[in-house]
Amino acid sequence: MKIKSITVFCGSSEGTVSSYKTVAYELGKLLAKEEIQLIYGGAKIGLMGAVADGVLQNGGKVVGVLPRFLSSKEIAHDGLSNLILVNSMHERKSKMNELCDAVIALPGGFGTMEEFFEMLTWSQLGLHSKPMGLLNCAEFYAPLLELVTQMYNTGFIQQQHLKSIQISSDPFDLIKKLMSYQAPESGKWLTNEST
């Protein structure tokens, strides 16, 4: 699959592990090298700023999508190829989905989880078939992956949806997995018998 743009969800903080920022920057650098446009939340702070800087400082293109109420807090990155201002967080996610061919989540907090899982849910419902990946830097996502396995083991996720999350601790390997991803056939999750 040819990927021209990737949405990256990640923290507006750098976190407490130095490798998070390093990997965010390296992912950005790789996106620039592969001529893949970054779509992200538009901020200059935290891991968000690091991945954007990784792209921009290596000649790549970056589109930020930022709600107006956050732009007034002076967190918008001022070096972007394009900054799109929207009215709400929901509009932000819709625009980021519209602009991308794939999704990656780096370490982050509630916002990162909410954004990634909403897009993952849209995939489960057949609203898109984009590859989705977790960059599991320093095993950040290990507890979440245990929970996802528990969801599968207890009947809340089908196997095809469990396999829809691509996982790697290495940016290059994760991009390779996203490029070779084959979306599962979108079967009915809810049947007449289960409703």
C-alpha positions as CSV (number, residue, x, y, z in Angstrom):
1,M,0.0,0.0,0.0
2,K,1.3,3.4,-0.9
3,I,1.1,5.8,2.1
4,K,1.4,9.5,1.3
5,S,0.3,10.9,4.7
6,I,0.2,9.6,8.2
7,T,-1.7,11.0,11.2
8,V,0.3,10.8,14.4
9,F,-1.3,11.0,17.8
10,C,1.0,11.7,20.7
11,G,1.5,13.6,24.0
12,S,1.7,17.3,24.3
13,S,4.1,16.5,27.1
14,E,7.5,14.8,26.6
15,G,6.9,12.3,29.3
16,T,9.5,11.2,31.9
17,V,11.4,8.8,29.6
18,S,13.9,10.5,27.4
19,S,13.6,7.9,24.6
20,Y,10.0,9.0,23.9
21,K,11.2,12.3,22.5
22,T,14.1,10.7,20.7
23,V,11.8,8.2,19.0
24,A,9.2,10.9,18.1
25,Y,11.9,12.9,16.4
26,E,13.3,9.8,14.6
27,L,9.8,9.0,13.4
28,G,9.5,12.5,12.0
29,K,12.9,12.2,10.3
30,L,11.9,8.9,8.7
31,L,8.6,10.3,7.5
32,A,10.5,13.1,5.7
33,K,12.9,10.6,4.2
34,E,10.1,8.4,2.9
35,E,8.3,11.6,1.6
36,I,5.3,10.8,3.8
37,Q,3.4,14.0,4.9
38,L,2.8,14.2,8.7
39,I,-0.7,15.1,9.8
40,Y,-0.8,15.9,13.6
41,G,-2.4,18.1,16.2
42,G,-0.5,21.3,15.3
43,A,1.3,22.0,18.6
44,K,5.0,22.9,19.1
45,I,5.2,21.3,22.6
46,G,5.9,17.8,23.9
47,L,6.2,14.8,21.6
48,M,3.9,16.6,19.2
49,G,6.6,19.2,18.6
50,A,9.3,16.6,18.4
51,V,7.7,14.6,15.6
52,A,6.9,17.8,13.7
53,D,10.5,19.1,14.1
54,G,11.8,15.7,12.9
55,V,9.9,16.1,9.7
56,L,10.5,19.8,9.1
57,Q,14.2,19.8,9.9
58,N,14.7,17.0,7.4
59,G,12.8,18.7,4.5
60,G,9.4,17.1,4.9
61,K,5.9,18.5,5.0
62,V,3.7,18.8,8.0
63,V,0.0,19.7,8.3
64,G,-1.3,20.7,11.8
65,V,-4.9,20.5,12.7
66,L,-5.6,22.6,15.8
67,P,-8.9,23.7,17.5
68,R,-9.2,27.4,17.7
69,F,-9.5,27.4,21.5
70,L,-6.0,25.8,21.7
71,S,-4.4,28.2,19.2
72,S,-5.2,31.1,21.5
73,K,-3.0,29.4,24.2
74,E,0.1,30.1,21.9
75,I,1.0,26.4,21.4
76,A,0.6,26.3,17.6
77,H,3.8,25.3,15.8
78,D,4.9,28.3,13.7
79,G,7.0,26.4,11.1
80,L,4.3,24.1,9.6
81,S,3.7,23.6,5.9
82,N,0.0,24.2,6.7
83,L,-2.0,24.9,9.8
84,I,-5.8,24.1,9.7
85,L,-7.9,25.7,12.5
86,V,-11.1,23.9,13.4
87,N,-13.9,24.6,15.8
88,S,-13.9,21.4,18.0
89,M,-11.9,18.4,19.0
90,H,-14.3,16.2,17.1
91,E,-13.8,18.3,13.9
92,R,-10.1,17.9,14.5
93,K,-10.2,14.1,14.4
94,S,-12.5,14.1,11.4
95,K,-10.2,16.3,9.5
96,M,-7.1,14.3,10.5
97,N,-8.9,11.1,9.4
98,E,-9.8,12.8,6.1
99,L,-6.3,13.8,5.3
100,C,-4.4,10.6,6.2
101,D,-3.7,7.2,4.7
102,A,-2.6,5.6,8.0
103,V,-2.4,6.3,11.8
104,I,0.3,6.0,14.4
105,A,0.1,6.5,18.1
106,L,3.2,7.4,20.1
107,P,3.2,7.6,23.9
108,G,0.6,10.0,25.3
109,G,-2.2,10.6,27.8
110,F,-6.0,10.5,27.7
111,G,-6.2,12.6,24.5
112,T,-3.9,10.2,22.6
113,M,-5.8,7.2,23.8
114,E,-9.1,8.7,22.9
115,E,-8.0,9.8,19.4
116,F,-6.4,6.5,18.6
117,F,-9.3,4.4,19.9
118,E,-12.0,6.5,18.1
119,M,-10.2,5.9,14.8
120,L,-9.7,2.2,15.7
121,T,-13.5,2.0,16.4
122,W,-14.2,3.6,13.1
123,S,-12.1,0.9,11.5
124,Q,-14.0,-1.8,13.4
125,L,-17.3,-0.4,12.2
126,G,-16.0,-0.3,8.6
127,L,-15.9,3.5,8.3
128,H,-12.3,3.3,7.0
129,S,-9.7,0.6,6.3
130,K,-6.6,2.5,7.1
131,P,-3.6,0.7,8.8
132,M,-3.2,1.7,12.4
133,G,-0.1,1.3,14.5
134,L,1.3,1.7,18.0
135,L,4.9,2.8,18.3
136,N,5.6,0.8,21.5
137,C,8.6,2.9,22.6
138,A,10.2,1.6,25.8
139,E,7.2,-0.9,26.2
140,F,4.9,2.1,26.8
141,Y,1.9,0.2,25.4
142,A,2.6,-3.2,27.0
143,P,-0.2,-2.8,29.7
144,L,-2.6,-1.5,27.1
145,L,-1.9,-4.5,24.8
146,E,-2.6,-6.8,27.8
147,L,-6.0,-5.1,28.2
148,V,-6.7,-5.4,24.4
149,T,-5.8,-9.2,24.7
150,Q,-8.2,-9.5,27.6
151,M,-10.9,-7.8,25.6
152,Y,-10.4,-10.4,22.9
153,N,-10.2,-13.3,25.4
154,T,-13.5,-12.3,27.0
155,G,-15.4,-11.8,23.7
156,F,-15.5,-8.1,23.3
157,I,-13.1,-7.9,20.3
158,Q,-13.1,-10.3,17.3
159,Q,-9.8,-11.7,16.2
160,Q,-9.7,-9.7,12.9
161,H,-10.0,-6.5,15.0
162,L,-7.3,-7.6,17.4
163,K,-5.0,-8.1,14.4
164,S,-5.8,-4.7,13.0
165,I,-3.3,-2.9,15.3
166,Q,0.2,-3.0,14.0
167,I,2.8,-2.9,16.7
168,S,6.6,-2.2,16.8
169,S,9.1,-0.4,19.0
170,D,11.0,0.7,15.8
171,P,9.7,3.5,13.6
172,F,11.1,1.9,10.3
173,D,9.6,-1.5,11.1
174,L,6.3,0.0,12.0
175,I,6.1,2.0,8.7
176,K,6.9,-1.2,6.9
177,K,4.1,-3.0,8.6
178,L,1.7,-0.2,7.8
179,M,2.7,-0.3,4.2
180,S,2.1,-4.1,3.9
181,Y,-1.2,-4.1,5.9
182,Q,-4.2,-5.8,4.5
183,A,-7.5,-4.7,6.0
184,P,-9.7,-7.5,7.2
185,E,-13.0,-7.9,5.5
186,S,-15.6,-5.8,7.2
187,G,-18.1,-8.3,8.5
188,K,-21.1,-7.6,10.7
189,W,-20.1,-7.0,14.3
190,L,-23.7,-6.8,15.5
191,T,-26.1,-9.3,14.2
192,N,-29.9,-9.5,14.6
193,E,-29.4,-12.3,17.1
194,S,-27.1,-10.1,19.3
195,T,-29.3,-7.0,19.3
